[in-house]
Structures are given as structure tokens and as C-alpha cells.
Amino acid sequence: MIWDVLILGLAAATATIAVTISAVIIDAVTKVTLILVQKQKERHIVPVSEMDAMIHAAEVLKDRQG
């Protein structure tokens, strides 16, 4: 009888620890994801059209040639 109670208590404690660790891991992954999303927003890469890129390349080439 006492062993059943001890085993049940150990199982409950193990389950509680496992759930807590899982919650901490999920929280950490969420925070890292939010940080990465924020850094990506800070970069704010503006798409450049192919025509704009060709015009810029031609201007750079013209400046280099004098």
C-alpha cells in the first residue's frame, strides 16, 4: 500500500517536471522566434526591380569609365 502511494507520487512529480520543462522549452523557442522576426523587420529589405538594377549598374559603369 505504501509503495503504491510512493510510486504514484513519483509518477506525479515526474509528470509535473516534464510539463514544466516542456513549457520552458516552448517559451524559449517562442522568444527566439520573436527576436528573429524583429531582426528581420529591422533589416527591411526593399525589393528592387530588374530595370532599376540595370539602370544603377549602368550609372556605376559610366562613373567608373569617367
mmCIF file of the N, C-alpha and C atoms, coordinates in Angstrom:
data_MODEL
# 
_entry.id   MODEL 
# 
loop_
_atom_site.group_PDB 
_atom_site.id 
_atom_site.type_symbol 
_atom_site.label_atom_id 
_atom_site.label_alt_id 
_atom_site.label_comp_id 
_atom_site.label_asym_id 
_atom_site.label_entity_id 
_atom_site.label_seq_id 
_atom_site.pdbx_PDB_ins_code 
_atom_site.Cartn_x 
_atom_site.Cartn_y 
_atom_site.Cartn_z 
_atom_site.occupancy 
_atom_site.B_iso_or_equiv 
_atom_site.pdbx_formal_charge 
_atom_site.auth_seq_id 
_atom_site.auth_comp_id 
_atom_site.auth_asym_id 
_atom_site.auth_atom_id 
_atom_site.pdbx_PDB_model_num 
ATOM 1   N N  . MET A 1 1  ? 0.817  -1.198 0.000   1.00 0.00 ? 1  MET A N  1 
ATOM 2   C CA . MET A 1 1  ? 0.000  0.000  0.000   1.00 0.00 ? 1  MET A CA 1 
ATOM 3   C C  . MET A 1 1  ? 0.862  1.264  0.000   1.00 0.00 ? 1  MET A C  1 
ATOM 4   N N  . ILE A 1 2  ? 1.879  1.283  0.866   1.00 0.00 ? 2  ILE A N  1 
ATOM 5   C CA . ILE A 1 2  ? 2.739  2.468  0.934   1.00 0.00 ? 2  ILE A CA 1 
ATOM 6   C C  . ILE A 1 2  ? 3.544  2.631  -0.356  1.00 0.00 ? 2  ILE A C  1 
ATOM 7   N N  . TRP A 1 3  ? 3.922  1.488  -0.955  1.00 0.00 ? 3  TRP A N  1 
ATOM 8   C CA . TRP A 1 3  ? 4.682  1.555  -2.200  1.00 0.00 ? 3  TRP A CA 1 
ATOM 9   C C  . TRP A 1 3  ? 3.831  2.117  -3.334  1.00 0.00 ? 3  TRP A C  1 
ATOM 10  N N  . ASP A 1 4  ? 2.575  1.794  -3.339  1.00 0.00 ? 4  ASP A N  1 
ATOM 11  C CA . ASP A 1 4  ? 1.682  2.332  -4.369  1.00 0.00 ? 4  ASP A CA 1 
ATOM 12  C C  . ASP A 1 4  ? 1.595  3.855  -4.276  1.00 0.00 ? 4  ASP A C  1 
ATOM 13  N N  . VAL A 1 5  ? 1.517  4.351  -3.061  1.00 0.00 ? 5  VAL A N  1 
ATOM 14  C CA . VAL A 1 5  ? 1.436  5.799  -2.850  1.00 0.00 ? 5  VAL A CA 1 
ATOM 15  C C  . VAL A 1 5  ? 2.742  6.463  -3.267  1.00 0.00 ? 5  VAL A C  1 
ATOM 16  N N  . LEU A 1 6  ? 3.873  5.844  -2.905  1.00 0.00 ? 6  LEU A N  1 
ATOM 17  C CA . LEU A 1 6  ? 5.173  6.408  -3.273  1.00 0.00 ? 6  LEU A CA 1 
ATOM 18  C C  . LEU A 1 6  ? 5.376  6.408  -4.786  1.00 0.00 ? 6  LEU A C  1 
ATOM 19  N N  . ILE A 1 7  ? 5.013  5.318  -5.427  1.00 0.00 ? 7  ILE A N  1 
ATOM 20  C CA . ILE A 1 7  ? 5.159  5.232  -6.881  1.00 0.00 ? 7  ILE A CA 1 
ATOM 21  C C  . ILE A 1 7  ? 4.241  6.242  -7.567  1.00 0.00 ? 7  ILE A C  1 
ATOM 22  N N  . LEU A 1 8  ? 3.030  6.370  -7.073  1.00 0.00 ? 8  LEU A N  1 
ATOM 23  C CA . LEU A 1 8  ? 2.090  7.338  -7.635  1.00 0.00 ? 8  LEU A CA 1 
ATOM 24  C C  . LEU A 1 8  ? 2.604  8.769  -7.453  1.00 0.00 ? 8  LEU A C  1 
ATOM 25  N N  . GLY A 1 9  ? 3.172  9.054  -6.288  1.00 0.00 ? 9  GLY A N  1 
ATOM 26  C CA . GLY A 1 9  ? 3.756  10.380 -6.038  1.00 0.00 ? 9  GLY A CA 1 
ATOM 27  C C  . GLY A 1 9  ? 4.937  10.647 -6.940  1.00 0.00 ? 9  GLY A C  1 
ATOM 28  N N  . LEU A 1 10 ? 5.784  9.635  -7.136  1.00 0.00 ? 10 LEU A N  1 
ATOM 29  C CA . LEU A 1 10 ? 6.937  9.779  -8.024  1.00 0.00 ? 10 LEU A CA 1 
ATOM 30  C C  . LEU A 1 10 ? 6.487  10.018 -9.461  1.00 0.00 ? 10 LEU A C  1 
ATOM 31  N N  . ALA A 1 11 ? 5.463  9.297  -9.889  1.00 0.00 ? 11 ALA A N  1 
ATOM 32  C CA . ALA A 1 11 ? 4.938  9.479  -11.245 1.00 0.00 ? 11 ALA A CA 1 
ATOM 33  C C  . ALA A 1 11 ? 4.359  10.882 -11.415 1.00 0.00 ? 11 ALA A C  1 
ATOM 34  N N  . ALA A 1 12 ? 3.654  11.366 -10.413 1.00 0.00 ? 12 ALA A N  1 
ATOM 35  C CA . ALA A 1 12 ? 3.076  12.713 -10.483 1.00 0.00 ? 12 ALA A CA 1 
ATOM 36  C C  . ALA A 1 12 ? 4.174  13.772 -10.521 1.00 0.00 ? 12 ALA A C  1 
ATOM 37  N N  . ALA A 1 13 ? 5.206  13.582 -9.708  1.00 0.00 ? 13 ALA A N  1 
ATOM 38  C CA . ALA A 1 13 ? 6.316  14.537 -9.696  1.00 0.00 ? 13 ALA A CA 1 
ATOM 39  C C  . ALA A 1 13 ? 7.047  14.537 -11.031 1.00 0.00 ? 13 ALA A C  1 
ATOM 40  N N  . THR A 1 14 ? 7.260  13.352 -11.591 1.00 0.00 ? 14 THR A N  1 
ATOM 41  C CA . THR A 1 14 ? 7.926  13.243 -12.891 1.00 0.00 ? 14 THR A CA 1 
ATOM 42  C C  . THR A 1 14 ? 7.105  13.924 -13.980 1.00 0.00 ? 14 THR A C  1 
ATOM 43  N N  . ALA A 1 15 ? 5.801  13.715 -13.960 1.00 0.00 ? 15 ALA A N  1 
ATOM 44  C CA . ALA A 1 15 ? 4.926  14.347 -14.954 1.00 0.00 ? 15 ALA A CA 1 
ATOM 45  C C  . ALA A 1 15 ? 4.954  15.863 -14.811 1.00 0.00 ? 15 ALA A C  1 
ATOM 46  N N  . THR A 1 16 ? 4.951  16.345 -13.585 1.00 0.00 ? 16 THR A N  1 
ATOM 47  C CA . THR A 1 16 ? 4.995  17.793 -13.345 1.00 0.00 ? 16 THR A CA 1 
ATOM 48  C C  . THR A 1 16 ? 6.297  18.386 -13.860 1.00 0.00 ? 16 THR A C  1 
ATOM 49  N N  . ILE A 1 17 ? 7.406  17.712 -13.593 1.00 0.00 ? 17 ILE A N  1 
ATOM 50  C CA . ILE A 1 17 ? 8.709  18.183 -14.073 1.00 0.00 ? 17 ILE A CA 1 
ATOM 51  C C  . ILE A 1 17 ? 8.749  18.181 -15.596 1.00 0.00 ? 17 ILE A C  1 
ATOM 52  N N  . ALA A 1 18 ? 8.235  17.127 -16.214 1.00 0.00 ? 18 ALA A N  1 
ATOM 53  C CA . ALA A 1 18 ? 8.235  17.040 -17.676 1.00 0.00 ? 18 ALA A CA 1 
ATOM 54  C C  . ALA A 1 18 ? 7.406  18.157 -18.297 1.00 0.00 ? 18 ALA A C  1 
ATOM 55  N N  . VAL A 1 19 ? 6.249  18.433 -17.734 1.00 0.00 ? 19 VAL A N  1 
ATOM 56  C CA . VAL A 1 19 ? 5.388  19.507 -18.255 1.00 0.00 ? 19 VAL A CA 1 
ATOM 57  C C  . VAL A 1 19 ? 6.067  20.861 -18.077 1.00 0.00 ? 19 VAL A C  1 
ATOM 58  N N  . THR A 1 20 ? 6.712  21.067 -16.942 1.00 0.00 ? 20 THR A N  1 
ATOM 59  C CA . THR A 1 20 ? 7.400  22.334 -16.690 1.00 0.00 ? 20 THR A CA 1 
ATOM 60  C C  . THR A 1 20 ? 8.543  22.533 -17.671 1.00 0.00 ? 20 THR A C  1 
ATOM 61  N N  . ILE A 1 21 ? 9.331  21.488 -17.893 1.00 0.00 ? 21 ILE A N  1 
ATOM 62  C CA . ILE A 1 21 ? 10.441 21.580 -18.843 1.00 0.00 ? 21 ILE A CA 1 
ATOM 63  C C  . ILE A 1 21 ? 9.917  21.855 -20.245 1.00 0.00 ? 21 ILE A C  1 
ATOM 64  N N  . SER A 1 22 ? 8.846  21.197 -20.636 1.00 0.00 ? 22 SER A N  1 
ATOM 65  C CA . SER A 1 22 ? 8.255  21.430 -21.956 1.00 0.00 ? 22 SER A CA 1 
ATOM 66  C C  . SER A 1 22 ? 7.788  22.870 -22.096 1.00 0.00 ? 22 SER A C  1 
ATOM 67  N N  . ALA A 1 23 ? 7.169  23.400 -21.059 1.00 0.00 ? 23 ALA A N  1 
ATOM 68  C CA . ALA A 1 23 ? 6.693  24.784 -21.101 1.00 0.00 ? 23 ALA A CA 1 
ATOM 69  C C  . ALA A 1 23 ? 7.858  25.757 -21.221 1.00 0.00 ? 23 ALA A C  1 
ATOM 70  N N  . VAL A 1 24 ? 8.942  25.483 -20.511 1.00 0.00 ? 24 VAL A N  1 
ATOM 71  C CA . VAL A 1 24 ? 10.121 26.350 -20.579 1.00 0.00 ? 24 VAL A CA 1 
ATOM 72  C C  . VAL A 1 24 ? 10.727 26.302 -21.976 1.00 0.00 ? 24 VAL A C  1 
ATOM 73  N N  . ILE A 1 25 ? 10.815 25.120 -22.557 1.00 0.00 ? 25 ILE A N  1 
ATOM 74  C CA . ILE A 1 25 ? 11.375 24.985 -23.904 1.00 0.00 ? 25 ILE A CA 1 
ATOM 75  C C  . ILE A 1 25 ? 10.499 25.718 -24.917 1.00 0.00 ? 25 ILE A C  1 
ATOM 76  N N  . ILE A 1 26 ? 9.193  25.551 -24.821 1.00 0.00 ? 26 ILE A N  1 
ATOM 77  C CA . ILE A 1 26 ? 8.281  26.233 -25.746 1.00 0.00 ? 26 ILE A CA 1 
ATOM 78  C C  . ILE A 1 26 ? 8.398  27.745 -25.584 1.00 0.00 ? 26 ILE A C  1 
ATOM 79  N N  . ASP A 1 27 ? 8.509  28.221 -24.357 1.00 0.00 ? 27 ASP A N  1 
ATOM 80  C CA . ASP A 1 27 ? 8.653  29.652 -24.099 1.00 0.00 ? 27 ASP A CA 1 
ATOM 81  C C  . ASP A 1 27 ? 9.955  30.178 -24.698 1.00 0.00 ? 27 ASP A C  1 
ATOM 82  N N  . ALA A 1 28 ? 11.036 29.422 -24.543 1.00 0.00 ? 28 ALA A N  1 
ATOM 83  C CA . ALA A 1 28 ? 12.325 29.842 -25.091 1.00 0.00 ? 28 ALA A CA 1 
ATOM 84  C C  . ALA A 1 28 ? 12.281 29.890 -26.616 1.00 0.00 ? 28 ALA A C  1 
ATOM 85  N N  . VAL A 1 29 ? 11.688 28.885 -27.229 1.00 0.00 ? 29 VAL A N  1 
ATOM 86  C CA . VAL A 1 29 ? 11.585 28.863 -28.693 1.00 0.00 ? 29 VAL A CA 1 
ATOM 87  C C  . VAL A 1 29 ? 10.742 30.036 -29.177 1.00 0.00 ? 29 VAL A C  1 
ATOM 88  N N  . THR A 1 30 ? 9.674  30.345 -28.470 1.00 0.00 ? 30 THR A N  1 
ATOM 89  C CA . THR A 1 30 ? 8.825  31.479 -28.840 1.00 0.00 ? 30 THR A CA 1 
ATOM 90  C C  . THR A 1 30 ? 9.600  32.788 -28.760 1.00 0.00 ? 30 THR A C  1 
ATOM 91  N N  . LYS A 1 31 ? 10.372 32.966 -27.704 1.00 0.00 ? 31 LYS A N  1 
ATOM 92  C CA . LYS A 1 31 ? 11.153 34.196 -27.551 1.00 0.00 ? 31 LYS A CA 1 
ATOM 93  C C  . LYS A 1 31 ? 12.200 34.323 -28.648 1.00 0.00 ? 31 LYS A C  1 
ATOM 94  N N  . VAL A 1 32 ? 12.890 33.238 -28.960 1.00 0.00 ? 32 VAL A N  1 
ATOM 95  C CA . VAL A 1 32 ? 13.898 33.272 -30.023 1.00 0.00 ? 32 VAL A CA 1 
ATOM 96  C C  . VAL A 1 32 ? 13.244 33.598 -31.357 1.00 0.00 ? 32 VAL A C  1 
ATOM 97  N N  . THR A 1 33 ? 12.086 33.012 -31.620 1.00 0.00 ? 33 THR A N  1 
ATOM 98  C CA . THR A 1 33 ? 11.375 33.286 -32.865 1.00 0.00 ? 33 THR A CA 1 
ATOM 99  C C  . THR A 1 33 ? 10.986 34.757 -32.948 1.00 0.00 ? 33 THR A C  1 
ATOM 100 N N  . LEU A 1 34 ? 10.488 35.313 -31.861 1.00 0.00 ? 34 LEU A N  1 
ATOM 101 C CA . LEU A 1 34 ? 10.116 36.728 -31.863 1.00 0.00 ? 34 LEU A CA 1 
ATOM 102 C C  . LEU A 1 34 ? 11.326 37.624 -32.087 1.00 0.00 ? 34 LEU A C  1 
ATOM 103 N N  . ILE A 1 35 ? 12.464 37.268 -31.499 1.00 0.00 ? 35 ILE A N  1 
ATOM 104 C CA . ILE A 1 35 ? 13.686 38.048 -31.706 1.00 0.00 ? 35 ILE A CA 1 
ATOM 105 C C  . ILE A 1 35 ? 14.105 37.992 -33.166 1.00 0.00 ? 35 ILE A C  1 
ATOM 106 N N  . LEU A 1 36 ? 14.058 36.804 -33.772 1.00 0.00 ? 36 LEU A N  1 
ATOM 107 C CA . LEU A 1 36 ? 14.444 36.677 -35.176 1.00 0.00 ? 36 LEU A CA 1 
ATOM 108 C C  . LEU A 1 36 ? 13.499 37.452 -36.090 1.00 0.00 ? 36 LEU A C  1 
ATOM 109 N N  . VAL A 1 37 ? 12.210 37.416 -35.796 1.00 0.00 ? 37 VAL A N  1 
ATOM 110 C CA . VAL A 1 37 ? 11.244 38.175 -36.598 1.00 0.00 ? 37 VAL A CA 1 
ATOM 111 C C  . VAL A 1 37 ? 11.518 39.668 -36.468 1.00 0.00 ? 37 VAL A C  1 
ATOM 112 N N  . GLN A 1 38 ? 11.824 40.126 -35.260 1.00 0.00 ? 38 GLN A N  1 
ATOM 113 C CA . GLN A 1 38 ? 12.116 41.548 -35.060 1.00 0.00 ? 38 GLN A CA 1 
ATOM 114 C C  . GLN A 1 38 ? 13.363 41.959 -35.829 1.00 0.00 ? 38 GLN A C  1 
ATOM 115 N N  . LYS A 1 39 ? 14.402 41.130 -35.805 1.00 0.00 ? 39 LYS A N  1 
ATOM 116 C CA . LYS A 1 39 ? 15.621 41.450 -36.544 1.00 0.00 ? 39 LYS A CA 1 
ATOM 117 C C  . LYS A 1 39 ? 15.350 41.495 -38.046 1.00 0.00 ? 39 LYS A C  1 
ATOM 118 N N  . GLN A 1 40 ? 14.506 40.595 -38.529 1.00 0.00 ? 40 GLN A N  1 
ATOM 119 C CA . GLN A 1 40 ? 14.169 40.587 -39.946 1.00 0.00 ? 40 GLN A CA 1 
ATOM 120 C C  . GLN A 1 40 ? 13.415 41.866 -40.311 1.00 0.00 ? 40 GLN A C  1 
ATOM 121 N N  . LYS A 1 41 ? 12.537 42.330 -39.433 1.00 0.00 ? 41 LYS A N  1 
ATOM 122 C CA . LYS A 1 41 ? 11.805 43.570 -39.699 1.00 0.00 ? 41 LYS A CA 1 
ATOM 123 C C  . LYS A 1 41 ? 12.743 44.764 -39.700 1.00 0.00 ? 41 LYS A C  1 
ATOM 124 N N  . GLU A 1 42 ? 13.775 44.735 -38.843 1.00 0.00 ? 42 GLU A N  1 
ATOM 125 C CA . GLU A 1 42 ? 14.724 45.842 -38.778 1.00 0.00 ? 42 GLU A CA 1 
ATOM 126 C C  . GLU A 1 42 ? 15.529 45.950 -40.065 1.00 0.00 ? 42 GLU A C  1 
ATOM 127 N N  . ARG A 1 43 ? 15.780 44.845 -40.705 1.00 0.00 ? 43 ARG A N  1 
ATOM 128 C CA . ARG A 1 43 ? 16.545 44.875 -41.961 1.00 0.00 ? 43 ARG A CA 1 
ATOM 129 C C  . ARG A 1 43 ? 15.768 45.594 -43.047 1.00 0.00 ? 43 ARG A C  1 
ATOM 130 N N  . HIS A 1 44 ? 14.474 45.328 -43.118 1.00 0.00 ? 44 HIS A N  1 
ATOM 131 C CA . HIS A 1 44 ? 13.554 45.972 -44.055 1.00 0.00 ? 44 HIS A CA 1 
ATOM 132 C C  . HIS A 1 44 ? 14.161 46.052 -45.456 1.00 0.00 ? 44 HIS A C  1 
ATOM 133 N N  . ILE A 1 45 ? 14.374 44.906 -46.035 1.00 0.00 ? 45 ILE A N  1 
ATOM 134 C CA . ILE A 1 45 ? 14.948 44.829 -47.374 1.00 0.00 ? 45 ILE A CA 1 
ATOM 135 C C  . ILE A 1 45 ? 13.888 45.247 -48.383 1.00 0.00 ? 45 ILE A C  1 
ATOM 136 N N  . VAL A 1 46 ? 14.234 46.258 -49.181 1.00 0.00 ? 46 VAL A N  1 
ATOM 137 C CA . VAL A 1 46 ? 13.299 46.764 -50.181 1.00 0.00 ? 46 VAL A CA 1 
ATOM 138 C C  . VAL A 1 46 ? 13.587 46.056 -51.491 1.00 0.00 ? 46 VAL A C  1 
ATOM 139 N N  . PRO A 1 47 ? 12.592 45.433 -52.087 1.00 0.00 ? 47 PRO A N  1 
ATOM 140 C CA . PRO A 1 47 ? 12.817 44.765 -53.364 1.00 0.00 ? 47 PRO A CA 1 
ATOM 141 C C  . PRO A 1 47 ? 13.124 45.782 -54.463 1.00 0.00 ? 47 PRO A C  1 
ATOM 142 N N  . VAL A 1 48 ? 14.074 45.436 -55.302 1.00 0.00 ? 48 VAL A N  1 
ATOM 143 C CA . VAL A 1 48 ? 14.485 46.312 -56.398 1.00 0.00 ? 48 VAL A CA 1 
ATOM 144 C C  . VAL A 1 48 ? 14.086 45.638 -57.696 1.00 0.00 ? 48 VAL A C  1 
ATOM 145 N N  . SER A 1 49 ? 13.499 46.421 -58.569 1.00 0.00 ? 49 SER A N  1 
ATOM 146 C CA . SER A 1 49 ? 13.095 45.846 -59.848 1.00 0.00 ? 49 SER A CA 1 
ATOM 147 C C  . SER A 1 49 ? 14.328 45.603 -60.708 1.00 0.00 ? 49 SER A C  1 
ATOM 148 N N  . GLU A 1 50 ? 14.175 44.750 -61.683 1.00 0.00 ? 50 GLU A N  1 
ATOM 149 C CA . GLU A 1 50 ? 15.292 44.431 -62.579 1.00 0.00 ? 50 GLU A CA 1 
ATOM 150 C C  . GLU A 1 50 ? 15.716 45.665 -63.362 1.00 0.00 ? 50 GLU A C  1 
ATOM 151 N N  . MET A 1 51 ? 14.762 46.485 -63.760 1.00 0.00 ? 51 MET A N  1 
ATOM 152 C CA . MET A 1 51 ? 15.080 47.701 -64.515 1.00 0.00 ? 51 MET A CA 1 
ATOM 153 C C  . MET A 1 51 ? 15.885 48.670 -63.654 1.00 0.00 ? 51 MET A C  1 
ATOM 154 N N  . ASP A 1 52 ? 15.494 48.851 -62.402 1.00 0.00 ? 52 ASP A N  1 
ATOM 155 C CA . ASP A 1 52 ? 16.245 49.729 -61.501 1.00 0.00 ? 52 ASP A CA 1 
ATOM 156 C C  . ASP A 1 52 ? 17.669 49.224 -61.299 1.00 0.00 ? 52 ASP A C  1 
ATOM 157 N N  . ALA A 1 53 ? 17.826 47.920 -61.184 1.00 0.00 ? 53 ALA A N  1 
ATOM 158 C CA . ALA A 1 53 ? 19.158 47.341 -61.011 1.00 0.00 ? 53 ALA A CA 1 
ATOM 159 C C  . ALA A 1 53 ? 20.012 47.576 -62.247 1.00 0.00 ? 53 ALA A C  1 
ATOM 160 N N  . MET A 1 54 ? 19.426 47.439 -63.431 1.00 0.00 ? 54 MET A N  1 
ATOM 161 C CA . MET A 1 54 ? 20.181 47.668 -64.673 1.00 0.00 ? 54 MET A CA 1 
ATOM 162 C C  . MET A 1 54 ? 20.572 49.139 -64.802 1.00 0.00 ? 54 MET A C  1 
ATOM 163 N N  . ILE A 1 55 ? 19.673 50.046 -64.453 1.00 0.00 ? 55 ILE A N  1 
ATOM 164 C CA . ILE A 1 55 ? 19.985 51.480 -64.512 1.00 0.00 ? 55 ILE A CA 1 
ATOM 165 C C  . ILE A 1 55 ? 21.102 51.813 -63.538 1.00 0.00 ? 55 ILE A C  1 
ATOM 166 N N  . HIS A 1 56 ? 21.032 51.273 -62.327 1.00 0.00 ? 56 HIS A N  1 
ATOM 167 C CA . HIS A 1 56 ? 22.075 51.518 -61.333 1.00 0.00 ? 56 HIS A CA 1 
ATOM 168 C C  . HIS A 1 56 ? 23.418 50.970 -61.812 1.00 0.00 ? 56 HIS A C  1 
ATOM 169 N N  . ALA A 1 57 ? 23.420 49.770 -62.388 1.00 0.00 ? 57 ALA A N  1 
ATOM 170 C CA . ALA A 1 57 ? 24.665 49.175 -62.888 1.00 0.00 ? 57 ALA A CA 1 
ATOM 171 C C  . ALA A 1 57 ? 25.242 50.025 -64.010 1.00 0.00 ? 57 ALA A C  1 
ATOM 172 N N  . ALA A 1 58 ? 24.397 50.539 -64.889 1.00 0.00 ? 58 ALA A N  1 
ATOM 173 C CA . ALA A 1 58 ? 24.874 51.381 -65.992 1.00 0.00 ? 58 ALA A CA 1 
ATOM 174 C C  . ALA A 1 58 ? 25.467 52.682 -65.459 1.00 0.00 ? 58 ALA A C  1 
ATOM 175 N N  . GLU A 1 59 ? 24.847 53.270 -64.445 1.00 0.00 ? 59 GLU A N  1 
ATOM 176 C CA . GLU A 1 59 ? 25.376 54.501 -63.860 1.00 0.00 ? 59 GLU A CA 1 
ATOM 177 C C  . GLU A 1 59 ? 26.726 54.262 -63.199 1.00 0.00 ? 59 GLU A C  1 
ATOM 178 N N  . VAL A 1 60 ? 26.860 53.152 -62.492 1.00 0.00 ? 60 VAL A N  1 
ATOM 179 C CA . VAL A 1 60 ? 28.132 52.825 -61.845 1.00 0.00 ? 60 VAL A CA 1 
ATOM 180 C C  . VAL A 1 60 ? 29.208 52.613 -62.893 1.00 0.00 ? 60 VAL A C  1 
ATOM 181 N N  . LEU A 1 61 ? 28.882 51.891 -63.959 1.00 0.00 ? 61 LEU A N  1 
ATOM 182 C CA . LEU A 1 61 ? 29.847 51.643 -65.035 1.00 0.00 ? 61 LEU A CA 1 
ATOM 183 C C  . LEU A 1 61 ? 30.251 52.954 -65.695 1.00 0.00 ? 61 LEU A C  1 
ATOM 184 N N  . LYS A 1 62 ? 29.299 53.848 -65.913 1.00 0.00 ? 62 LYS A N  1 
ATOM 185 C CA . LYS A 1 62 ? 29.578 55.148 -66.533 1.00 0.00 ? 62 LYS A CA 1 
ATOM 186 C C  . LYS A 1 62 ? 30.490 55.975 -65.637 1.00 0.00 ? 62 LYS A C  1 
ATOM 187 N N  . ASP A 1 63 ? 30.240 55.952 -64.310 1.00 0.00 ? 63 ASP A N  1 
ATOM 188 C CA . ASP A 1 63 ? 31.079 56.697 -63.370 1.00 0.00 ? 63 ASP A CA 1 
ATOM 189 C C  . ASP A 1 63 ? 32.500 56.150 -63.341 1.00 0.00 ? 63 ASP A C  1 
ATOM 190 N N  . ARG A 1 64 ? 32.653 54.853 -63.455 1.00 0.00 ? 64 ARG A N  1 
ATOM 191 C CA . ARG A 1 64 ? 33.991 54.244 -63.432 1.00 0.00 ? 64 ARG A CA 1 
ATOM 192 C C  . ARG A 1 64 ? 34.783 54.594 -64.684 1.00 0.00 ? 64 ARG A C  1 
ATOM 193 N N  . GLN A 1 65 ? 34.091 54.699 -65.814 1.00 0.00 ? 65 GLN A N  1 
ATOM 194 C CA . GLN A 1 65 ? 34.767 54.998 -67.076 1.00 0.00 ? 65 GLN A CA 1 
ATOM 195 C C  . GLN A 1 65 ? 35.113 56.479 -67.184 1.00 0.00 ? 65 GLN A C  1 
ATOM 196 N N  . GLY A 1 66 ? 34.545 57.274 -66.363 1.00 0.00 ? 66 GLY A N  1 
ATOM 197 C CA . GLY A 1 66 ? 34.883 58.690 -66.334 1.00 0.00 ? 66 GLY A CA 1 
ATOM 198 C C  . GLY A 1 66 ? 33.931 59.463 -67.106 1.00 0.00 ? 66 GLY A C  1 
# 
